[in-house]
Amino acid sequence: MKTITLIAASLLSLHVLAGNPGMAPHKYCTRFKDGKLVVMDGEKPITSVIILANGVEIMIDGTIVRKDGSKTTIQEGECADENGNIIKEQEKR
């Protein structure tokens, strides 16, 4: 029974580490809405802090706070990927 549990846990771990193959990576992009720069999750503005899997936080105003406390801000036309890296909105990954 322990062997089956261990194999199942290993397969689940590999699946999680593989990410989401075949799907577009998740990203948070900036837009001007009603004259104000907002961070969008798809077509919806974020309404609370987003905490990514690696601990990076994306604030409502576009500030990215890394685990070490360093901060940067997403500018108009930029996005933050699923790891908190800033990329241009049109970049394909």
N, C-alpha and C positions, 0 to 999 in steps of 0.2 A: 504494500500500500504506500509506503514511503517513497518507493521508486516512481510510482505513478504520479504522486503529488510533486515530486522533484522535477519530473519530465514536463508536467503541465506548467509549473512555475517557470521553467526555463524557456518553454515555447512562448509563454505570455511575455516574458522579459524581452525576447527577441522581437516579438511583434511590436512592443512599445518602443524599443530602440530604433526600429525600422522607420518610424514616423508614419506618414500617411501617403504611401506611394500611390501615384495615379491621381492625387488630388493637388490642387493648387495650394502652395504654402499660405498660411494665415498671415495677414499683415494689417497694420493699423495705419491709415493714411490721413493726412490733413486736408481740410477743405475750408473755404470761407463760406459761412452760413450766416445770413442776416448781418453781414459786415464783421463777423467775428471768426477767428481761426478756431476750428474744432477738430478733434481727432475722431475719425470715423472707423467703425467696425463694420465693414461692408458698406451698406447704405444708411446705417444708423449711427448717430453720434454716441460716443461712450458717455455714460452718466456717472461712472465711478472709476476708481483706480483699477487698472488691469494689472494683475500679477502674473508674469509669465512663468513657465515651468522652471526656468533657471534662476528665478528670484528677482529678475529685473522688473521694475514697476513703470508703467506708463500712466502718467497723470492726465487729468482731463484737459489741462492746458497744453499738452504735448511735451511736457518735460519727461525725460527718461532718467530714472534713478537706478544706477547699477548697484550690485550687492556691496561694492567697496565704498559706496556713498557718492561717487562721482556722478555729475549730472550733465545732460546735454538736452537740447530742445529740437524737436522735429519742426522743420520749416515748411512753408507752403510748398506743395508739390513733392514732398518727401513722405516716406512711410517707414515704419518700424516693422521688421520681420518678426518671426516667432521666437527669435533669440534676442530681440532688442537692438539689432543692428539697423542703422539708418540706411535706407536705399532710396533711389529715385522711384517715383510712383510707376513709371512705365517699364522699369526693369523687370525682366522675366527671370525667374529662378528655376 
